[in-house]
Structures are given as structure tokens and as C-alpha cells.
């Protein structure tokens, strides 16, 4: 009898353990299917002789990303930056109602310009975005009135593809204040973009921002606007992307108006694929921050990048900075990018 009871207890324990293992496996497999984690780091070296010679090793970006698939149509996304001072870059949820219509709410990239929505993992320049995109999209704080928002904002976005992916559209209502900040006025920015893909290798389109900003600092380019004051902040852009086997080209013209001050800029960036994993990079980048003061600068960039592993690369670039106001300067940069 004892042997029978012991055998029964052992069998029951084995069945429970097997069931627990099966449940655990189901949970693990579900998590694998529903949650994806990724990240990347960009570290490098910079020599700059503007305002005296200086050089440094630096950490440009350390990014962690997580995406959760709640249902086949509903997902959430999170992005965090560990470089410099840690901060949340993106946090949103979106639902796909139709192939032509997805709605997103939260904090994410502003869909202004071709470059701003692009990940730094794929932008060819070590400085990442062009001067005009940095300035007019509020990426790096080069516009003191706008501040440094990394090209992101809080709001509601609808987007999708039309006519068999011939046309891609984005339309958003956003705070206009930048990341991790509540709106400081009752005005919302309207942001829109439209890209048409008439050929497999060609995309053309434009974007705009219409709204009112609330100044976070004073600017010597626009001294009439004080901190905390609301001002008209409008932008638009038009550009094209060419993607072929031998070369990729991206070009865009941008214009903006802050109060009474108008600014504009344009860039052309080319990547020639000379070997399967090696690209030659060349770029011309122009920005005029104030047409009244004629505060303009042109950057000429040449460099190489080697993709030694999928999504991982080594880059080296030289930039000649030609300033209309102030002395010209030289910039040497090297960068290592790793991603998982």
C-alpha cells in the first residue's frame, strides 16, 4: 500500500512539474513573440579647431528600445537614452485600424523633414542630421528659442500608405514644446508630411509645421522674443530620395519663420557603395539662421564608412565649416556603432 501511495505521489509530482514546465514554456514563447528588445551605442573621437584646437573621445548615443505587441493591431513602444543625462525619448501606443490608417498617441519623432524621422543608426553623417534639420526641427538646441527636443514632441498622429504604397502620409496635432514637457501655451502645432513613390528608386515629397512656440530661452537672432513669450513658429520642407545599387542620394530644402525672422537651408548627402560593405560619403549642407543678419554657414563633408557586421559600422569623416560670420574651421571625426 505504501509503495502504491509513494508511486502515485511521485507520478503526481512529475505531472505537476511537467505542467509547470509547459506553462513556463508557453509564457516564454509568448513573450518572445510579443516583446522585442533592441539597442545601440555610438562612441567616437572628435577634433575641432573652432575657437581653438580641442579633441576628445565621446559617447554620442546609448539607446535602449522595447516594443510590445499587445494584439496583432495594437502595440506599445518605449525608447530611453542612457548617454549624458538619462531621459525618455519615446513612449507611445498605436493601433492599426486599416492598412491605410494607424493612430499613435504619446511622445515620438515629429514628422517634419525627411531626415528627422530617420534613426541615427542609418544617417550617414557622424553629426547625424544636417544643420537646417537640427535647427528647424529643434534637435540639438541650436535654436535657443526652441531648445533641445531631439526632434520629438508629444501628441496624436495618424499615418498610413495609400494606393498600394504609392503615397505615404502623416498628420499630427502636437504640443510644440518638445520632449518630457507639458505644453506651455494653449496653441497646438499641426504637423504634416506627404511622400510619393513614383518609381522603385525615387521618392519625392514635403512636410510642414504650423503653430506657435513658447520661448524657453532668448536668442541673439531674434531679440524681440523673451523667455516665456509665445511667437509664430512655422516651417516647411520639400525634398527627394534616390536609392540605387551604386549610390543613394537624399536632398531637401527647408524654410522657417520665427516671429518676424526668416531662415532657410538645404542639403545634399550622397552615399556611394564602392564595395559590398564600404561606402564613400559626401555632403553639402547650408543654413542661414537669419535672412536679416545673413548668419549663414556651409559645411562640406567627405568620409568613409565600413559595415563590419549587420547594423554595425566604423566611420571616419572630415568637415570643412565655411562661416559667413566668424572664422572657418575644420572638424575630424571617427565613430564606432554597435547595435543588437
Secondary structure as UniProt FT lines:
FT   HELIX           2..34
FT   STRAND          35..48
FT   TURN            50..51
FT   STRAND          54..69
FT   STRAND          74..81
FT   STRAND          87..98
FT   TURN            99..100
FT   STRAND          101..109
FT   TURN            114..117
FT   TURN            120..122
FT   TURN            126..127
FT   HELIX           131..136
FT   TURN            137..138
FT   TURN            144..146
FT   TURN            150..151
FT   STRAND          152..162
FT   TURN            163..166
FT   STRAND          167..174
FT   TURN            179..180
FT   STRAND          189..199
FT   TURN            200..201
FT   STRAND          202..214
FT   TURN            220..221
FT   TURN            223..224
FT   TURN            227..228
FT   STRAND          230..243
FT   STRAND          247..258
FT   TURN            259..260
FT   STRAND          261..275
FT   TURN            276..277
FT   STRAND          278..288
FT   TURN            291..294
FT   STRAND          296..309
FT   TURN            310..311
FT   STRAND          312..323
FT   STRAND          329..339
//
